[in-house]
Amino acid sequence: VQLVESGGGLVQPGGSLRLSCAASGFTFSRNDMSWYRQAPGKEREFVAFIFSTGIATRYADSVKGRFTISRDNAKNMVFLQMNSLKLEETAVYSCAAPSLARWGQGTQVTVSS
Protein backbone atom coordinates (compact mmCIF):
# COMPACT_ATOMS: atom_id res chain seq x y z
CA VAL A 1 0.00 0.00 0.00
CA GLN A 2 1.38 3.37 -0.99
CA LEU A 3 -0.19 6.81 -0.60
CA VAL A 4 1.72 9.81 -1.97
CA GLU A 5 0.45 13.32 -1.41
CA SER A 6 1.31 16.42 -3.39
CA GLY A 7 0.13 19.97 -3.90
CA GLY A 8 1.06 21.54 -0.61
CA GLY A 9 2.84 24.85 -0.33
CA LEU A 10 2.72 28.38 0.98
CA VAL A 11 -0.53 30.30 0.60
CA GLN A 12 -1.87 33.55 2.01
CA PRO A 13 -4.90 33.62 4.30
CA GLY A 14 -8.03 33.39 2.20
CA GLY A 15 -6.19 31.58 -0.55
CA SER A 16 -6.74 28.16 -2.08
CA LEU A 17 -4.81 24.97 -2.64
CA ARG A 18 -5.66 21.64 -4.20
CA LEU A 19 -4.03 18.58 -2.69
CA SER A 20 -3.69 15.28 -4.53
CA CYS A 21 -3.03 11.78 -3.30
CA ALA A 22 -1.90 8.98 -5.57
CA ALA A 23 -2.75 5.50 -4.30
CA SER A 24 -1.27 2.15 -5.26
CA GLY A 25 -0.91 -1.37 -3.95
CA PHE A 26 -4.56 -1.97 -3.15
CA THR A 27 -7.96 -1.94 -4.83
CA PHE A 28 -8.54 1.79 -4.63
CA SER A 29 -12.08 1.75 -6.01
CA ARG A 30 -13.25 -0.49 -3.17
CA ASN A 31 -11.83 1.61 -0.37
CA ASP A 32 -13.14 4.68 1.40
CA MET A 33 -10.56 7.45 1.68
CA SER A 34 -9.91 10.29 4.09
CA TRP A 35 -7.78 13.37 4.59
CA TYR A 36 -6.26 14.23 7.96
CA ARG A 37 -4.01 17.01 9.14
CA GLN A 38 -1.55 17.54 11.96
CA ALA A 39 -0.48 20.97 13.07
CA PRO A 40 2.76 21.54 15.01
CA GLY A 41 2.36 20.42 18.61
CA LYS A 42 -1.14 19.08 18.04
CA GLU A 43 -2.69 15.69 17.48
CA ARG A 44 -3.73 14.52 14.04
CA GLU A 45 -7.30 15.51 13.24
CA PHE A 46 -9.87 14.35 10.74
CA VAL A 47 -10.60 16.67 7.82
CA ALA A 48 -12.70 14.87 5.21
CA PHE A 49 -13.96 11.46 4.11
CA ILE A 50 -15.30 10.04 0.86
CA PHE A 51 -16.97 6.71 0.26
CA SER A 52 -15.43 4.27 -2.19
CA THR A 53 -17.92 5.14 -4.91
CA GLY A 54 -17.69 8.85 -4.23
CA ILE A 55 -21.41 8.97 -3.65
CA ALA A 56 -21.15 10.61 -0.25
CA THR A 57 -18.70 12.69 1.73
CA ARG A 58 -18.18 13.82 5.31
CA TYR A 59 -16.31 16.83 6.69
CA ALA A 60 -15.04 18.18 9.95
CA ASP A 61 -17.24 21.06 11.08
CA SER A 62 -14.30 23.44 10.86
CA VAL A 63 -13.91 22.95 7.08
CA LYS A 64 -17.50 22.51 5.92
CA GLY A 65 -18.34 24.82 3.06
CA ARG A 66 -14.68 25.56 2.32
CA PHE A 67 -13.06 22.19 1.59
CA THR A 68 -14.16 19.62 -0.97
CA ILE A 69 -12.98 16.03 -1.16
CA SER A 70 -13.25 14.15 -4.43
CA ARG A 71 -11.79 11.10 -6.12
CA ASP A 72 -11.02 9.63 -9.53
CA ASN A 73 -11.23 5.86 -9.31
CA ALA A 74 -9.95 5.46 -12.85
CA LYS A 75 -6.70 7.16 -11.85
CA ASN A 76 -6.50 5.93 -8.24
CA MET A 77 -6.44 9.50 -6.99
CA VAL A 78 -8.14 11.40 -4.19
CA PHE A 79 -8.17 15.20 -3.96
CA LEU A 80 -8.80 17.91 -1.42
CA GLN A 81 -9.77 21.35 -2.67
CA MET A 82 -9.19 23.89 0.09
CA ASN A 83 -10.60 27.39 -0.17
CA SER A 84 -10.59 30.37 2.19
CA LEU A 85 -7.64 28.96 4.09
CA LYS A 86 -6.96 30.24 7.58
CA LEU A 87 -3.70 30.81 9.44
CA GLU A 88 -4.53 28.07 11.93
CA GLU A 89 -4.84 25.52 9.14
CA THR A 90 -1.11 25.35 8.70
CA ALA A 91 -0.36 21.64 9.03
CA VAL A 92 0.88 18.51 7.35
CA TYR A 93 -2.02 17.08 5.36
CA SER A 94 -2.14 13.33 4.80
CA CYS A 95 -4.45 11.06 2.91
CA ALA A 96 -5.49 7.76 4.42
CA ALA A 97 -7.17 4.49 3.63
CA PRO A 98 -8.97 4.03 6.95
CA SER A 99 -9.97 0.41 6.51
CA LEU A 100 -6.35 -0.46 5.79
CA ALA A 101 -5.04 1.74 8.61
CA ARG A 102 -2.54 3.30 6.24
CA TRP A 103 -1.48 6.96 5.92
CA GLY A 104 0.73 8.76 3.46
CA GLN A 105 3.76 10.81 4.49
CA GLY A 106 1.86 14.01 4.03
CA THR A 107 2.32 17.35 2.31
CA GLN A 108 3.02 20.60 4.13
CA VAL A 109 0.47 23.39 3.87
CA THR A 110 1.58 26.73 5.28
CA VAL A 111 -0.91 29.57 5.53
CA SER A 112 0.92 32.81 6.14
CA SER A 113 0.85 36.44 5.13
Secondary structure, 3 states (H helix, E strand, C coil): CEEEEECCEEECCCCCEEEEEEEECCCHHHCCEEEEEECCCCCCEEEEEECCCCCCEEECCCCCCCEEEEEECCCCEEEEEECCCCHHHCEEEEEEEHHHCEECCCEEEEECC
